[in-house]
Amino acid sequence: MVKNIRRKLRNFTIADVIIYSVLALLTLTMIIPFMNIIAISLSDYSSVVQNKSMLIPKNIHFSAYSIIFNEEVYRSLILSAVIVVVGTALHIFVCLMAAYPLSKKYLPGRKFMLLFILITMLFSGGLIPYYFVIKALNLTNNLLVYILPGAAGAYTIVMMKNFLLQIPVSLEEAALMDGANYFYIMFRIIMPLSKPIIATLALFYGVGRWNDWFTAVLFIRDKKLYTIQNVLRDMVIESNMGAFGNVDLQQSYSTSVKMAAIVIATVPIMLVYPFLQKYFVKGIFLGSVKE
Amino acid sequence: MRWMTLSKGKINAIKSSETVIKTPFNTKMSMMRKYWMLYLLFIPCAVFLLVFNYAPMYGVILALKEFSPRLGIFSSGWADPLFVHFKEAISNPKFLSVTLNTLYISLLRIIFGFPAPIILAVLFNEVRHNVYKRTIQAIAYLPHFLSWVILAGMVKMIFAGDGMINTVIENLGLTALPFLTQGDWFIFTIVFTNIWKTIGFSTIIYMAAIAGIDQEQYQAATIDGANRWQRIKYITTPGMGIAISINLILTLSGILDAGFDQIFNLYSPVVYEQADIIDTYVYRMGVVAGNYEFSTALGLAKSFVAFILIVLTNKIITKLGGEGVW
């Protein structure tokens, strides 16, 4: 082991030093902003104002966090979690049910069904007509607006269809021989076999749901129905639209509290990060499999 | 004996699965009856797409109407002349200015943001210590997963007049820079922070291309006396060739998207003149100001150009030997 390291170090050239340092520097630009945010969230008011707490918190106390964990933030966090879970479950369910018939090459009308889905990838009505459709459906100020519009998604369906095409037909034939119907096959045979793709696509979609803030900007007026992203937006973005982009202007919350809010909204992503990394990287390659 | 008929259908189907089905019409009908369950599975998705995707597509006729909130889109009267809102949109001086802003910001994003992950992927590939490499990759991917609301909050904090960066600048004896409040600096800030957000994760596609390069090429080149720079230049870079060209074309086809999420969360009226892009303008004119027909027309004009760009893109990618988008 030690020998190994020594050998590696001996082969360390100037070029290596440069490459390793450039990468280390890049990493620092990724870490420092987060350190800054955390440091400010943990510091007291005077050291924040005097910029004494750039990377390491001064006079540590958690009062910002006790302020931030108020009813509003608590509720929005739970709401966001519910939206992610329910929304993702529905999305995966609807898309898998659509992808399954599309993976049957013998199905009459399959080409048309595929086209029906692909068209939604190419065209969109744009913001204003979409806005009116949601309004006409009475989904404004309604929690369903977070869940229903994204229930079917062309991208997920195409990915799933490509995956299902790789499942050997013989499995299904055997089940059909035994008198099973397509519902049974889909839920009992296809779904368990599709676990890897379901995990990947659920993560893709779930992160998108968690990060979605525009839906509420467009359609939610009642602040009790805000997700964590929108509560955060209200606190951090909307409140400092001051003329100088200066954070200390016209604030209702102190800087520390705002930064604590950012930390709180980041934590859930950090918790699932190991999974994200594993499956997202895989997911990118899934895209390259085509029929 | 239902299973028998089913499996017979299956056998026929498998026989013809790889070719286009050219069965007679009544056979087709009987097959459709046989597979009714499969069609049933498709229905929920079809309903959702019809309501949330196709209905808005039909709604674009709003651009040709004189909208009355009382009547709704469908019963409102036609505009006279029909294309008056398009004319309005195009002759509006703001149209030219937001389009130019969009193109300017997009081009800067492409010029500086496109090569960055390619260079980073090459650097990653040169790292021989796997733990070091994996740690840096894990950290560099992180910003990709955070929303622009979170990141804009951080950017506003760090780039503010009294933020971390300006504190450092002032400690160096220089004057603070108006990163968020002056047009040119604002554009610098959004281009820079966008690269920061995307650089890590965008390397994945290039890392995949590099992973596909035959390692023997490197060994052979080393034996022939190629140095590291030559190996990068003649093996690694050409190995990424197709990935680079496809990615570039895809990026170019999205040139009218200058990053709504980012700009919307970061801009303020003082930088509207330079930072207002088509998407933000459509939002403010439509949703905020209630100028529905005008902003629908503007949005439609944008999607039309975007559609042409995507079709062209797909043609070019297929010509290059890559697989098309559809």
Interface residues (C-beta under 8 A of the other chain):
Chain A: K8 T13 A15 D16 I19 Y20 V22 L23 A24 L26 T27 T29 M30 I31 I32 P33 F34 N36 I37 I40 N51 M54 V94 C95 M97 A98 Y100 P101 L102 K104 K105 Y106 L107 P108 G109 M113 F116 I117 L118 T120 M121 L122 F123 S124 G125 G126 L127 I128 P129 Y130 Y131 F132 V133 A136 L137 L148 P149 A151 A152 A154 I157 V169 E173 L176 M177 D178 G179 N181 Y182 F183 M186 V207 W210 N211 D212 W213 F214 L218 Q229 N230 L232 R233 V236 I237 N240 M241 G242 A243 F244 G245 N246 V247 D248 T255 K258 M259 A261 I262 A265 T266 I269 Y273 L276 Q277 F280 V281 I284 F285 S288 K290
Chain B: R2 W3 L6 S7 K10 N12 A13 I14 S16 S17 E18 I21 T23 K28 M31 M32 Y35 M37 L38 Y39 L41 F42 P44 C45 A46 F48 L49 V51 F52 N53 Y54 A55 P56 M57 Y58 G59 V60 L62 G72 I73 L120 L123 F124 E126 V127 R128 H129 Y132 T135 I136 A138 I139 A140 Y141 L142 P143 F145 L146 S147 W148 V149 I150 A152 G153 M154 K156 M157 I158 A160 G161 D162 G163 M164 T167 P178 F179 L180 T181 W196 I199 G200 F201 I204 I205 A208 R228 W229 D261 N265 S268 P269 V270 D279 V282 Y283 G286 V287 Y292 S295 T296 G299 L300 K302 S303 F307 I310 E323 W326
